[in-house]
Amino acid sequence: MELRDILGDSKHVKISPDSTVGDALVSMIENKTDFLLIVRRGPNDSYGMVSRWDIVEGAIADGKDLGATPVLDYARKPLVVMNNLDLDIRWVAKKMANERVSKIAVFDRDDFLGFISDVDLLKAVAKKAAKGAKK
């Protein structure tokens, strides 16, 4: 099974680096996702990510005004990125383990295709195992 095989259900939601934490939270709710890509300011910048957990444990726990607090204050930058859609998913799992992350941004050149999470990997492996057990 390859990275491309499990990418289909991933969300492609982006947010500007000039957004607030409140903007990010609203976008997550509207798009029914737990994490957003923060786009780069230019070619020499890195992509970032903000998750619902970053907002809960960060901005909300810190008592910040979500409408005034920059999303970059709670973003994770730089992102762990993969761009080889032909990779076997075991290499995706190894990358997650080595980098100690549960989500990886997937790109095809400069096109953001979405995030792959540890849950996506587990679902794909479980589905494959279930098919193998039925044979």
C-alpha positions as CSV (number, residue, x, y, z in Angstrom):
1,M,0.0,0.0,0.0
2,E,1.3,3.4,-1.0
3,L,1.0,6.9,0.4
4,R,-1.3,7.8,-2.5
5,D,-3.7,5.0,-1.5
6,I,-4.5,6.6,1.9
7,L,-4.5,10.2,0.9
8,G,-8.0,10.4,-0.4
9,D,-9.8,11.2,2.8
10,S,-7.4,13.9,3.9
11,K,-8.6,17.5,4.3
12,H,-7.0,20.3,2.2
13,V,-7.8,23.2,4.4
14,K,-5.4,26.2,4.4
15,I,-5.2,29.4,6.4
16,S,-3.2,32.6,6.0
17,P,-0.3,33.2,8.3
18,D,-2.0,36.6,9.1
19,S,-5.0,34.8,10.6
20,T,-5.9,34.8,14.2
21,V,-6.5,31.7,16.4
22,G,-10.2,32.5,16.3
23,D,-10.1,32.4,12.5
24,A,-8.4,29.0,12.6
25,L,-11.0,27.7,15.1
26,V,-13.9,28.9,12.9
27,S,-12.2,27.3,9.8
28,M,-11.8,24.0,11.6
29,I,-15.4,23.9,12.6
30,E,-16.7,25.0,9.2
31,N,-14.5,22.4,7.4
32,K,-14.9,19.6,10.0
33,T,-11.2,19.1,10.5
34,D,-8.8,19.1,13.4
35,F,-5.9,20.7,11.7
36,L,-5.0,23.4,9.1
37,L,-2.1,24.1,6.9
38,I,-0.7,27.6,7.5
39,V,0.6,28.8,4.1
40,R,4.0,30.3,3.6
41,R,4.6,34.0,3.4
42,G,7.0,33.4,0.5
43,P,9.4,30.9,-1.1
44,N,11.9,31.3,1.8
45,D,9.3,30.7,4.5
46,S,8.2,27.3,5.8
47,Y,4.7,25.9,6.0
48,G,3.1,25.5,9.4
49,M,0.3,23.7,11.0
50,V,-2.2,24.4,13.8
51,S,-4.4,21.7,15.4
52,R,-7.4,21.9,17.6
53,W,-5.1,20.6,20.4
54,D,-2.7,23.5,19.8
55,I,-5.6,25.9,20.4
56,V,-6.9,24.1,23.4
57,E,-3.6,23.5,25.2
58,G,-2.2,26.8,24.0
59,A,-4.4,29.8,23.4
60,I,-7.4,28.7,25.5
61,A,-5.4,27.4,28.4
62,D,-3.3,30.6,28.3
63,G,-6.5,32.7,28.5
64,K,-5.7,34.5,25.2
65,D,-8.2,36.5,23.2
66,L,-8.7,34.2,20.3
67,G,-9.8,37.0,18.0
68,A,-6.6,39.0,18.6
69,T,-4.0,36.3,19.0
70,P,-2.0,35.5,15.8
71,V,-2.3,31.9,14.7
72,L,1.5,31.8,14.3
73,D,1.9,32.1,18.1
74,Y,0.6,28.5,18.4
75,A,1.6,27.0,15.1
76,R,4.1,24.3,14.5
77,K,6.8,25.3,12.1
78,P,8.5,23.9,10.1
79,L,6.2,21.1,9.0
80,V,7.2,17.5,8.5
81,V,6.5,17.0,4.8
82,M,6.5,14.2,2.3
83,N,6.2,14.5,-1.4
84,N,6.8,11.0,-2.8
85,L,3.3,9.5,-3.3
86,D,4.7,6.2,-4.4
87,L,6.2,5.5,-0.9
88,D,5.1,2.4,0.8
89,I,3.2,3.4,4.0
90,R,5.8,1.7,6.2
91,W,8.1,4.6,5.2
92,V,5.4,7.0,6.2
93,A,5.1,5.3,9.6
94,K,8.9,5.4,10.0
95,K,9.0,9.1,9.2
96,M,6.3,9.8,11.8
97,A,8.2,7.7,14.3
98,N,11.6,9.3,13.6
99,E,10.2,12.8,13.6
100,R,7.9,12.1,16.6
101,V,4.8,13.5,14.9
102,S,1.3,12.1,14.3
103,K,0.6,14.1,11.2
104,I,2.6,14.8,8.0
105,A,1.8,17.3,5.3
106,V,1.7,15.8,1.8
107,F,2.7,17.8,-1.3
108,D,3.0,17.2,-5.0
109,R,5.6,19.7,-5.9
110,D,4.1,23.0,-4.6
111,D,0.5,21.6,-4.4
112,F,-0.7,20.8,-0.9
113,L,-2.7,17.5,-1.1
114,G,-3.6,17.2,2.6
115,F,-2.4,15.7,5.8
116,I,-1.8,12.0,6.7
117,S,-2.2,11.1,10.3
118,D,-1.3,8.1,12.4
119,V,-5.0,7.3,12.5
120,D,-5.1,7.2,8.6
121,L,-2.3,4.7,8.7
122,L,-4.0,2.5,11.2
123,K,-7.3,2.5,9.3
124,A,-5.5,1.6,6.1
125,V,-3.6,-1.3,7.7
126,A,-6.7,-2.5,9.5
127,K,-8.7,-2.4,6.2
128,K,-6.0,-4.4,4.4
129,A,-5.8,-6.9,7.3
130,A,-9.6,-7.3,7.2
131,K,-9.5,-8.0,3.5
132,G,-6.7,-10.6,3.9
133,A,-8.7,-12.3,6.7
134,K,-11.7,-12.8,4.4
135,K,-9.8,-14.6,1.7
